[in-house]
Amino acid sequence: MEPFVVTPKDIDLRRELMAAGWRDRDIARAVRCGDLSKVRYGAYIRTPLLTDLDDVGLARVRSRAVLRTATPSAVLSHQSGLAEYGLPLWGMDLYSTHVTRTDGRAGRREAGVIQHRAVLEDGDWSVRDDVRVVTLARAVLEVIVTHRSEVGLVAACMALTSGMATLEQLRAEEARTERWPNSLNVRIVLARADHRLSNVAEARTWHCFHEQRLPLPEPQVEVHDEFGNLLGIVDFLWRDLGVFLEFDGKLKYEKYRKPGETLDQYLLREKRREELIC
């Protein structure tokens, strides 16, 4: 994952601007003109730095603004921590910034910031892209206990398929959650988590299989012809039933089209591939 382009130093606090000679009306004018953007109360950033950022990127910018004024013991956690690892996030509120203090003390309440009280040891957090953040395994577990099991399963599977966390690491973290609220959710999610579920859609479908008590298929199965040539990899296969499932949609068309290939040419090639797999 490439370093995030916005650093805490890119956040201008109102008091810093005032010390540099700005007045409130100067700040307001810069915001109206589009030169500055307000990140949160008393925090601003040069607008070009926000170009092309998605919701997760904007959440990371707000996290940096929060850390600029937070106690030095504050560490990004929960979905705010998970966002720092560049994984797909689904089903989570990204507007509020979640932090946990390493000194074990409760934090003050403020708009847009949720402060958690917990015991964080040195190995529970590190510095990534110039911000303090809990480990990926801990962030995943924090999301699992504070969200629906479907949301937690997506987070766990995305961490596993990225290769940045293993099931053993998640289970090691699980041992520390016995007294956490909603710890049952952790056991359920980790029993279902699978590194072969490579995207949000597959993880959500896997959740549906479990919830609806459907027979579980094999994820990501290679299909070969009689000569051993690889025809493709199906998303899910019920081998005994002779049934497979694959996702379709715009993202697939954009990702797997060959250079110079038209949409019609791709669809015909994809249809032929599916016929061979069948």
MARNUSE-748550 format. One record per residue (C-alpha): x, y, z; residue in one letter. Coordinates in steps of 0.5 Angstrom, whole numbers, padded with zeros to 4 digits, always signed. Example, Ala and Ser with C-alpha at 12.3 -4.5 7.8 and 13.67 -1.06 7.14 Angstrom:
+0025-0009+0016A+0027-0002+0014S
//
This chain:
+0000+0000+0000M+0003+0007-0002E+0004+0012+0004P-0003+0017+0004F-0001+0023+0001V-0004+0027+0007V+0000+0028+0013T-0002+0031+0020P+0003+0037+0018K-0002+0038+0012D-0007+0040+0017I-0008+0048+0019D-0011+0049+0026L-0014+0056+0027R-0010+0058+0032R-0004+0057+0028E-0007+0061+0022L-0008+0066+0027M-0001+0066+0030A+0001+0067+0023A-0003+0073+0022G-0009+0070+0019W-0016+0073+0021R-0022+0069+0022D-0025+0073+0016R-0019+0071+0012D-0020+0064+0013I-0027+0065+0011A-0026+0068+0005R-0020+0062+0003A-0026+0057+0005V-0031+0061+0000R-0026+0061-0005C-0024+0054-0005G-0017+0055-0003D-0018+0052+0004L-0023+0046+0006S-0026+0046+0013K-0024+0039+0016V-0027+0040+0023R-0028+0045+0028Y-0022+0049+0028G-0018+0045+0023A-0017+0046+0015Y-0013+0044+0010I-0011+0046+0003R-0017+0044-0002T-0013+0041-0007P-0010+0035-0003L-0017+0033-0002L-0018+0032-0010T-0020+0025-0012D-0021+0022-0004L-0026+0017-0003D-0030+0017+0003D-0025+0013+0007V-0020+0018+0005G-0024+0024+0007L-0024+0020+0014A-0017+0019+0014R-0016+0026+0013V-0021+0028+0019R-0017+0023+0023S-0011+0027+0022R-0014+0033+0024A-0017+0030+0031V-0010+0027+0033L-0007+0034+0032R-0011+0037+0038T-0012+0030+0042A-0007+0028+0047T-0001+0024+0045P-0003+0018+0048S-0009+0018+0043A-0009+0012+0038V-0013+0011+0032L-0018+0005+0033S-0024+0001+0031H-0026+0003+0024Q-0021+0009+0024S-0016+0005+0025G-0018+0000+0020L-0018+0005+0015A-0011+0006+0015E-0009-0001+0012Y-0012+0001+0006G-0017-0005+0006L-0024-0004+0003P-0029-0002+0008L-0037-0004+0008W-0042-0002+0013G-0039+0002+0018M-0040+0010+0020D-0034+0013+0017L-0036+0020+0019Y-0034+0020+0027S-0026+0019+0029T-0025+0013+0034H-0019+0013+0038V-0017+0009+0044T-0012+0012+0049R-0006+0008+0051T-0006+0011+0058D-0012+0008+0060G-0016+0014+0062R-0023+0016+0059A-0023+0022+0054G-0027+0028+0054R-0033+0028+0049R-0033+0032+0043E-0037+0032+0037A-0034+0028+0031G-0030+0024+0036V-0031+0017+0040I-0026+0016+0045Q-0025+0009+0048H-0022+0007+0054R-0018+0000+0054A-0011-0002+0056V-0006-0002+0050L+0000-0005+0051E+0006-0003+0046D+0005-0008+0041G-0002-0006+0040D+0000+0000+0036W+0005+0003+0032S+0006+0009+0027V+0003+0008+0020R+0004+0014+0015D+0005+0019+0021D-0001+0017+0025V-0001+0012+0031R-0006+0007+0030V-0008+0000+0033V-0005-0007+0030T-0010-0009+0024L-0012-0015+0028A-0014-0011+0034R-0018-0006+0029A-0021-0012+0026V-0023-0015+0033L-0026-0008+0035E-0030-0007+0029V-0033-0014+0030I-0035-0013+0037V-0038-0006+0035T-0042-0008+0029H-0047-0013+0026R-0043-0020+0024S-0044-0019+0017E-0040-0012+0017V-0035-0016+0022G-0034-0022+0017L-0033-0017+0011V-0027-0014+0015A-0024-0020+0018A-0024-0023+0011C-0021-0017+0007M-0016-0017+0013A-0014-0024+0011L-0014-0024+0004T-0010-0018+0004S-0004-0022+0007G-0003-0017+0012M-0006-0021+0018A-0007-0029+0019T-0013-0033+0022L-0008-0034+0028E-0006-0027+0029Q-0014-0026+0029L-0015-0032+0034R-0009-0029+0039A-0013-0023+0039E-0019-0026+0040E-0017-0029+0047A-0016-0022+0050R-0024-0021+0048T-0027-0026+0053E-0029-0020+0057R-0031-0015+0052W-0038-0014+0050P-0041-0018+0045N-0035-0023+0045S-0040-0028+0042L-0040-0024+0035N-0032-0025+0035V-0033-0033+0036R-0038-0033+0030I-0034-0029+0025V-0028-0032+0026L-0031-0039+0025A-0033-0037+0019R-0028-0032+0016A-0024-0035+0010D-0018-0032+0006H-0021-0034+0000R-0026-0029+0000L-0023-0024-0004S-0028-0018-0004N-0034-0015+0000V-0039-0019-0005A-0036-0025-0004E-0036-0024+0004A-0043-0022+0004R-0045-0028+0000T-0041-0033+0005W-0045-0029+0011H-0052-0031+0007C-0050-0038+0006F-0049-0039+0014H-0055-0035+0016E-0060-0038+0011Q-0057-0045+0013R-0055-0046+0006L-0050-0052+0004P-0043-0049+0004L-0039-0048-0003P-0032-0048-0004E-0029-0041-0006P-0025-0039-0011Q-0024-0046-0015V-0020-0047-0021E-0024-0050-0027V-0020-0054-0032H-0021-0057-0039D-0020-0064-0041E-0013-0062-0043F-0011-0059-0036G-0012-0052-0039N-0015-0047-0034L-0021-0044-0036L-0023-0040-0030G-0024-0039-0023I-0031-0039-0021V-0033-0035-0014D-0036-0041-0011F-0037-0048-0013L-0042-0054-0010W-0038-0059-0013R-0043-0065-0011D-0049-0061-0014L-0045-0059-0021G-0047-0052-0019V-0043-0046-0019F-0044-0038-0018L-0040-0032-0020E-0041-0025-0019F-0042-0020-0025D-0042-0013-0026G-0039-0006-0028K-0033-0007-0024L-0031-0014-0027K-0032-0011-0034Y-0027-0006-0033E-0022-0010-0029K-0022-0016-0034Y-0022-0013-0041R-0016-0013-0045K-0013-0007-0047P-0016-0005-0054G-0022-0010-0053E-0029-0007-0053T-0035-0008-0049L-0038-0013-0054D-0032-0017-0055Q-0031-0018-0048Y-0038-0020-0047L-0037-0025-0052L-0031-0028-0050R-0034-0028-0043E-0040-0032-0045K-0035-0037-0049R-0031-0038-0042R-0038-0039-0038E-0040-0044-0043E-0033-0048-0043L-0034-0048-0035I-0041-0051-0036C
//
